[in-house]
Amino acid sequence: MMKIKAAFATDDGITFVNRHFGDANYYDIYEFDNKEVQFVKRISNSVGEEELHASNEKAKGVTDLLRQERVSVVVSRVFGPNIERIKKQFVCVIVKDIKLENSIFKVIGNIETIKTECEKGDERQPLSL
């Protein structure tokens, strides 16, 4: 069974940031295996501030950071213009919930849809949950 690692954009581990995904202070990483979920770790967003909004360097920095953790899904309330770049590497999940916990349950409930989107490669489209 395919396990999926997802990064949730947060500053406090409880709520999502109300900024673009790439501007979060931290990414809480969870591993999903069918209906089970496990917190893996929190990583700092060590990618520096961008000089030009929606820069390719920022997208590459965040992508490289999350690829090191073997993340395949990114979850946030807000994505900026770089979503066009990062959706080629990750399934982008857009949520309405403020609390991470609520969205974790939504990811579990939609795990098969997310796995299907993962398999599409460059043809991935953002999912709204």
Summary of the structure (lengths in Angstrom):
residues: 129
radius of gyration: 13.2
end to end distance: 22.7
largest distance: 41.9
contacts: 401
relative contact order: 0.22
helix: 32%
strand: 29%
